[in-house]
Amino acid sequence: MNAVRTERGRPVAGNGADIEFSLALHDKTGKYFHGRDLIEVTSDLLHRQLFWRLALDSVPGGLTAKVIGRLLSLEVNARVRWAAFDRLTPRQRRRRPVAHMDPFTTLLHRLSSRDLVLCHDVGPLTHPGLFDRPVTAAYRKAYAEITDVGPHMVFVSRASQTAFHELFDGAFASSRVIYPPLRSEIMAAKQSPAPGVAKPFLLTVGGLGARKNQKRAIEAFQRSGLAARGVGYVLCGGREPGHEAIIEAARRTPGVRLLGFVSDPVLNWLYAHAAGFVLPSLLEGFGVPVAEAIARGLTPLVSAGGVLHEVAGDGALLVDPGDADDIAGAMRRLVEMPAPEAERRRSQLADSIRRFTPQAFANAWRDAIGQASRID
């Protein structure tokens, strides 16, 4: 029997469930951290880490990860495009329940009602224009099969859970929300100044793409007039579909600086020195950067009525993500906010993020895996 090996290298044998962690091949995304933290707190309940068709003791890297990721993508695309592929190449079948860190990987397995599926959002179905067409097709097939089988469903927010069940009314083994914990390494990391960034500045953290709405946020910053007052706008994160328009908007807008992906020490410095946090996103599953910003004492500007509102609570500045003037006004409020209002909001925000503790995360996932692993 192979043992699960956590990122810190402690192998622990378990018989409860296997964990499908293929998305760890794309390191440093929110889904990666969620799975990594899950393994850390439930390692005694887990049997194997699965990457495509391989059971490994740790997350592969370098060329190995690229090759495995490519083979995984080819298999998923084949199963989506050709129904006969399932007959020619049977799906994996596991004796234990499988905890899928994303619905995408259910297409590699013969799904069981004992399995667990973590759902971050149903964006590929509700907002298909924000995703590449093959991605939308794969998730449409995955969600259809999930609804037919009815496994244990886990969601990262109430908003995602509600959106899912509004689309799919099947009978599921269970349905629960488990909030991700705040990343401890962000709080503990040393600070390293971001090259070329001068204070004061507003900050956005998250993948650069259409769903994060950074293009409209840059337009709002231009309308706000803050650049003429010496205030900058810094955006950092990897590239997602739609990043080209954001790069072009940043290039032609004074005061805007794109940093791309940054290290934890640089990110820690940015959180510590920003005048406010900006994320008027069109679509989120949870919004970890918002919670991280709040933990560092920043007041966030977020989209009203969605998951970011759920995460931040009413202490945030809430905007219409489709209205650049509304966002511009809120940006000015972040910079000009009187001290008493800022203190009041910080108190509200701190109360809101007390839900996102490592202990609550561990307890909830241990209960979920224990329920899926029980044989009545």
Secondary structure, 3 states (H helix, E strand, C coil): CCCEECCCCCEECCCCEEEECHHHHCCCCHHHHHHHHHHHHHHHHEEEEEECCEEECCCCCHHHHHHHHHHHHHHHHHHHHCCCHHHHCCCECCCCCEEECCHHHHHHECCCCCCEEEECCCHHHHCHHHCCHHHHHHHHHHHHHHHHHCCEEEECCHHHHHHHHHHCCCCCCEEEECCCCCCHHHHHCCCCCCCCCCCCEEEEECCECHHHCHHHHHHHHHHHCCHHHCCEEEEECCECCCHHHHHHHHHCCCCEEEEECCCHHHHHHHHHHCCEEEECCCCCCCCHHHHHHHHCCCCEEEECCCHHHHHHHHHCEEECCCCHHHHHHHHHHHHHCCHHHHHHHHHHHHHHHHHCCHHHHHHHHHHHHHHHHCCC
